[in-house]
Amino acid sequence: MTSIDPHVRAGNLIRNQAIGKGTADPLPRLLAQLLARAGDNARVERAVSRPWASALFEGRRHVVRLAISGAEAQASKARLLDGLSEAQWVLPRHFVADICVDAEGDSADGLWVELSALTIEEW
C-alpha cells in the first residue's frame, strides 16, 4: 500500500521511481493532475494506493480525499469535478480505467471531495 504525506508540496509529488522490475506507482502523478484541475486552494488530505488485479489486468486502486478552501472553493470544486470521468490523464505506463466521486461535503475550512480511481498497467 502506498500513502502520501498531506504536508508535502504538490511539486514534490511526482518524483516517484520504479523499484526493481515493477513500475512506479501512478498515484503521485495522478495527485498532481487532480490538484492542477482543482487549483491552488486545493490540498491532499489523504491518498492511499493499493495493488489491484483481475484475471487479465494489473493495476492499482486509489482513494484520494482533497480539501478545498477559500472564497473560490465552490468554483474550484466544480472545475475539479466537471468532466472528471472523461478527462485525459497522463500516467506513464498506466491509464485511468475508472474515476468517480465517492463522497463530498463541507468542513470548517471549506469543502472536501473523496475520489476513487482505478489505474491499469499498460502492457
Beta strands, then each sheet from edge to edge (+ up, - down):
strand 1: 2-3
strand 2: 42-53
strand 3: 58-69
strand 4: 94-107
strand 5: 110-121
sheet 1: 1+ 2- 3+ 5- 4+
end
